[in-house]
Amino acid sequence: MNHARFFFAVFLFLAGCTAAQAPAPAADTPSPPAVSPSPALALEPVLAATAASTAEPTPLPPTLTPTPTAPAVQVCSPLVEHPIDELLLIVSDPYYRPPANNPEGRHHGVDFSYYRRGERESIAGTGVQAVLPGRVAMVLADSFPYGNVVIIETPRAALPPDLLEAAALEEGESLYLLYAHMEGAPLVQVGDPVEACQPLGAVGRSGNAGIAHLHWEARRGPQGTTFTDMQFYDTRAAQEQIDNYLLWRISGVYRHFNPLELLFPGRVFPTVTPTPRE
């Protein structure tokens, strides 16, 4: 009896240990559905649209307006049949700087002349034309000493930089170019506007010219001047004519320089000063 109880107690103990070691059956808990990740491409349009809606607009570059440039100024030879690069070959009397004790001393301009050049027997009759555009400031016929002569004013503002440097004009000044000794009455009138290369007349020997030649002068002076007349070395000249001549020639108001410096900017011409007479 006692043995039966002992064995029954042992059986119960072993059965309890076996039950404690066996894992409890898992509950039938449903698994969560698998979530498929959204494709990356599906997110990009959304992000791009969001960025586009929040970013500051990129300003467009300013429209550039072209700056207007002044038209180029044409520069012509004073002689129709002879281009600028030939002029140095036909200078018969160069520009002289007058001595200090004689401001009227020769030679305030440049003379162009020749005999038998090419098919021409002489320079007589060769066309004279305006070197620069401007306004006619004087026209005289049969005057002395310039003969048939024209003066053309070109304002400072109308000169290109290289010619402005050569002319060395101050504020309020203009460039005045004189063409003298033409064979007939000039082809322009006082006050006329003149274009570069516009005909003025023809080479002659009027005034005090001994031979046919073009006498060409360049001066700096007050803008807007008009000379009604000038004359000197003539007992028949009126005082006003003499005063105008002296104003132009020796007053220092209209200061002459070598006109070739206008045609050959940057070129240095030798200074020629005549020896004063004893």
Secondary structure, DSSP 8 states (H G I E B T S, - for coil): -HHHHHHHHHHHHHHHHHHHHS-----------------HHHHHHHHHHHHHHHS----------------------SBTTS-GGGGGGGEEE------TT-TT-S-SEEEE--EEETTEEESTT-EEE-SS-EEEEEEEEEETTTEEEEEEEEEGGGS-HHHHHHHT--TTEEEEEEEEEESS--S--TT-EE-TT-EEEEBB--TT-SSSBEEEEEEEEETT--------S-TT--HHHHHHHHHHHTSSSSEEE-THHHHSTT------------
